[in-house]
Amino acid sequence: MTLTPPPLKDDCFALPAGTQWTAVDDALTSLSDRLHPVTGIEVLPLEAALNRVLAEDIIAQRSNPPLPNSAVDGYGMRHVDIIDGPQAMPLVAGRSAAGQPFEGALPPGHAIRILTGATLPKKVDTVILQEDITTDGQQIAFHGPLKKGANARNAGEDVAAGAQILPSGRILTPADLALLAATGVAQVPVRKLLRVAIVSTGDELAEPGDPARPDQIYDANRPMLRAMCQRFGFHPVDLGRAPDDREALRGFLDAAAEQSDVILTSGGASAGDEDHLAALMNETGAMFLWRMAIKPGRPLALGLWHGTPIFGLPGNPVAAMVCTLIFARPAMGLLAGQNWHDPQRLSVPAAFAKSKKPGRREYLRARLRNGKAEVFSSEGSGRISGLSWAEGLVELPDGALEISEGTLVTFIPYSAFGL
């Protein structure tokens, strides 16, 4: 039986009454508390599960290692037979190798040739390195004492059968696939890919490669958002550009709701005459305009269209990218079944000076050079070249701040967001 996730509530994006400006941390807390997975579950073979989101906790089906084995090439023996000082010990015929175990038990007072990864024969509990002995092929000579269990691995020393090895919500890595394989897991329950509909709005937009009027600009947001969703591990559904026509946009949103789990739009999210997205979402009664205390990036429209969540991003590509990274990325991760994504931050010296005013969280396009964070020459949100120049964002806190060269600042690499 396939379980269907419950729908999101119509007021899942609502802000407390009287709220005028929304602090970044408050917005993130609201998203974290109110959103839940909306994607279904499917079972995939291990080899097809890379980068997918675990839908359930995974339990080891087998111990690793399944039996006690040797960590080195050497000679196995019983610890009780080892004395202090010089000692000679006869060898039994045969050996134990990985995949070719010695059949039988080791007689008292004897040693056996054993190779790395080989199962320890019965009664063997200690292994001496081959470099620490001399041999004539019939016996070995060495100096005791040896620690009991030396160079030997216990069964289940890494993972015991029945133990939880990976949690629900984890994005599977190549190392995770190795762990799953080693513990006998061949079929993996994962979340279906989150389908993200992408729509740009505005008569001022032209398609890259098409002739553009002097008063038009090429649509930079859709290629950017499509690529970002791919990097995040989602399935982008590119629905193209919607004109500045309310009924035409309604058709785009209807199509998006039918084909996707979440909708990303850019442009038309404010309260101007041609901001038709905000008007349409207000008609449904499930639209909330968050005036974010952030630079760049206000406003951000959030709501539901026929039960499908919408993130109405600013039309400016710089603001659209910042809002996607800071707000939409972790929110869409929850919708996709991932754990809440908080990007890793680095504290590094600034290679710039700035006097920041209080009131808004600021994100500067930045990159690391010689261990310091340098920022793009212009903070103008129309400078798309700065997004390409940068390798991440410098995050400046909400309050006032005086920064001089050498001041420690917070740098978030693009890679920390999953780009």
RADA-V982971 format. One record per backbone hydrogen bond with DSSP energy under -1.0 kcal/mol. NH is the residue of the N-H (numbers start at 1). CO is the residue of the C=O. E is the energy in kcal/mol with one decimal. If there is no record, write none. Layout:
BEGIN
nh=NH co=CO e=E
nh=NH co=CO e=E
END
This chain:
BEGIN
nh=12 co=9 e=-1.8
nh=14 co=11 e=-1.6
nh=19 co=16 e=-1.8
nh=22 co=291 e=-2.5
nh=27 co=23 e=-2.4
nh=28 co=24 e=-2.5
nh=29 co=25 e=-2.3
nh=30 co=26 e=-2.3
nh=31 co=27 e=-2.3
nh=32 co=28 e=-2.6
nh=33 co=29 e=-2.3
nh=34 co=30 e=-1.8
nh=35 co=31 e=-1.7
nh=38 co=335 e=-2.7
nh=42 co=190 e=-2.8
nh=44 co=188 e=-2.6
nh=46 co=186 e=-2.2
nh=48 co=45 e=-2.1
nh=49 co=46 e=-1.7
nh=51 co=172 e=-2.4
nh=52 co=49 e=-2.0
nh=54 co=170 e=-2.7
nh=55 co=189 e=-2.4
nh=58 co=166 e=-2.9
nh=60 co=163 e=-2.8
nh=61 co=183 e=-1.7
nh=62 co=183 e=-1.1
nh=64 co=159 e=-3.0
nh=69 co=153 e=-1.6
nh=70 co=118 e=-2.0
nh=71 co=151 e=-2.6
nh=74 co=114 e=-2.9
nh=75 co=128 e=-2.0
nh=76 co=112 e=-2.8
nh=77 co=126 e=-2.4
nh=81 co=78 e=-1.6
nh=82 co=79 e=-1.6
nh=85 co=144 e=-1.6
nh=87 co=142 e=-2.2
nh=89 co=140 e=-2.7
nh=91 co=138 e=-2.8
nh=92 co=111 e=-2.2
nh=96 co=113 e=-1.9
nh=97 co=100 e=-2.2
nh=100 co=97 e=-2.5
nh=106 co=122 e=-2.3
nh=110 co=107 e=-1.5
nh=111 co=90 e=-2.3
nh=112 co=76 e=-1.8
nh=114 co=74 e=-2.5
nh=115 co=96 e=-2.1
nh=117 co=70 e=-2.9
nh=118 co=115 e=-2.3
nh=120 co=68 e=-2.4
nh=124 co=121 e=-1.9
nh=125 co=77 e=-1.8
nh=126 co=77 e=-1.7
nh=127 co=150 e=-2.6
nh=128 co=75 e=-2.6
nh=130 co=73 e=-1.9
nh=132 co=129 e=-1.6
nh=133 co=130 e=-1.1
nh=134 co=141 e=-1.8
nh=136 co=139 e=-1.3
nh=140 co=89 e=-2.5
nh=141 co=134 e=-2.5
nh=142 co=87 e=-2.4
nh=144 co=85 e=-2.9
nh=150 co=147 e=-2.1
nh=152 co=149 e=-1.8
nh=153 co=69 e=-3.5
nh=156 co=65 e=-2.7
nh=157 co=154 e=-1.9
nh=158 co=64 e=-1.7
nh=159 co=64 e=-2.1
nh=162 co=60 e=-2.7
nh=163 co=160 e=-2.0
nh=165 co=58 e=-2.9
nh=166 co=58 e=-1.1
nh=169 co=54 e=-2.7
nh=170 co=167 e=-1.5
nh=172 co=52 e=-2.8
nh=177 co=173 e=-1.9
nh=178 co=174 e=-1.6
nh=179 co=175 e=-1.9
nh=180 co=176 e=-2.8
nh=181 co=177 e=-2.5
nh=182 co=178 e=-2.5
nh=183 co=179 e=-1.4
nh=184 co=181 e=-1.6
nh=185 co=180 e=-2.8
nh=188 co=44 e=-3.3
nh=190 co=42 e=-3.2
nh=191 co=53 e=-2.8
nh=192 co=40 e=-2.6
nh=196 co=235 e=-2.5
nh=197 co=262 e=-2.6
nh=198 co=237 e=-2.5
nh=199 co=264 e=-2.5
nh=200 co=240 e=-2.0
nh=201 co=266 e=-1.9
nh=202 co=242 e=-2.2
nh=205 co=202 e=-1.3
nh=206 co=217 e=-2.0
nh=210 co=207 e=-2.6
nh=216 co=213 e=-2.0
nh=217 co=204 e=-3.2
nh=219 co=206 e=-2.7
nh=224 co=220 e=-1.4
nh=225 co=221 e=-3.5
nh=226 co=222 e=-2.8
nh=227 co=223 e=-1.9
nh=228 co=224 e=-2.4
nh=229 co=225 e=-2.5
nh=230 co=226 e=-1.8
nh=231 co=227 e=-2.4
nh=232 co=228 e=-2.1
nh=233 co=230 e=-1.2
nh=234 co=229 e=-2.7
nh=235 co=194 e=-3.3
nh=237 co=196 e=-3.4
nh=239 co=198 e=-2.2
nh=242 co=200 e=-3.5
nh=245 co=243 e=-2.4
nh=249 co=245 e=-2.6
nh=250 co=246 e=-2.0
nh=251 co=247 e=-1.7
nh=252 co=248 e=-1.8
nh=253 co=249 e=-2.6
nh=254 co=250 e=-2.5
nh=255 co=251 e=-2.3
nh=256 co=252 e=-2.4
nh=257 co=253 e=-2.6
nh=258 co=254 e=-1.6
nh=259 co=255 e=-1.5
nh=260 co=256 e=-1.1
nh=261 co=195 e=-2.8
nh=262 co=195 e=-1.6
nh=263 co=309 e=-2.6
nh=264 co=197 e=-3.5
nh=265 co=311 e=-2.3
nh=266 co=199 e=-1.5
nh=267 co=313 e=-2.3
nh=275 co=272 e=-1.4
nh=276 co=274 e=-1.6
nh=278 co=268 e=-1.9
nh=279 co=275 e=-1.3
nh=280 co=276 e=-2.7
nh=281 co=277 e=-2.6
nh=282 co=278 e=-2.0
nh=283 co=279 e=-1.5
nh=284 co=280 e=-1.1
nh=286 co=281 e=-1.0
nh=288 co=302 e=-3.2
nh=290 co=300 e=-2.7
nh=292 co=290 e=-1.3
nh=293 co=22 e=-3.0
nh=294 co=292 e=-2.0
nh=295 co=361 e=-2.3
nh=300 co=290 e=-2.3
nh=301 co=312 e=-2.2
nh=302 co=288 e=-2.7
nh=303 co=310 e=-1.6
nh=304 co=286 e=-1.6
nh=305 co=308 e=-2.6
nh=308 co=305 e=-1.8
nh=310 co=303 e=-3.0
nh=311 co=263 e=-2.8
nh=312 co=301 e=-4.0
nh=313 co=265 e=-3.0
nh=313 co=311 e=-1.1
nh=320 co=316 e=-3.1
nh=321 co=317 e=-2.4
nh=322 co=318 e=-2.3
nh=323 co=319 e=-2.7
nh=324 co=320 e=-1.9
nh=325 co=321 e=-2.6
nh=326 co=322 e=-2.7
nh=327 co=323 e=-2.4
nh=328 co=323 e=-1.9
nh=329 co=324 e=-3.5
nh=331 co=327 e=-1.8
nh=332 co=328 e=-3.3
nh=333 co=329 e=-1.8
nh=334 co=330 e=-1.8
nh=335 co=331 e=-2.1
nh=336 co=332 e=-1.9
nh=337 co=334 e=-1.6
nh=338 co=333 e=-2.9
nh=339 co=169 e=-1.5
nh=346 co=411 e=-2.8
nh=348 co=409 e=-2.5
nh=350 co=407 e=-2.1
nh=351 co=373 e=-3.0
nh=354 co=403 e=-2.3
nh=356 co=401 e=-3.3
nh=359 co=398 e=-1.7
nh=361 co=293 e=-2.7
nh=362 co=396 e=-1.7
nh=363 co=295 e=-2.5
nh=364 co=394 e=-2.5
nh=366 co=392 e=-2.4
nh=367 co=374 e=-2.1
nh=369 co=372 e=-2.7
nh=372 co=369 e=-1.7
nh=373 co=349 e=-2.6
nh=374 co=367 e=-2.8
nh=376 co=365 e=-2.3
nh=383 co=380 e=-1.6
nh=384 co=382 e=-1.6
nh=386 co=383 e=-1.4
nh=387 co=384 e=-1.5
nh=389 co=385 e=-2.3
nh=390 co=386 e=-2.0
nh=391 co=366 e=-2.9
nh=392 co=366 e=-1.3
nh=393 co=412 e=-2.4
nh=394 co=364 e=-2.8
nh=395 co=410 e=-2.5
nh=396 co=362 e=-3.0
nh=401 co=356 e=-1.8
nh=403 co=354 e=-3.4
nh=406 co=350 e=-2.4
nh=407 co=404 e=-2.6
nh=409 co=348 e=-3.1
nh=411 co=346 e=-3.3
nh=412 co=393 e=-3.3
nh=414 co=391 e=-2.5
nh=416 co=413 e=-1.2
nh=417 co=414 e=-1.5
nh=419 co=414 e=-1.8
END
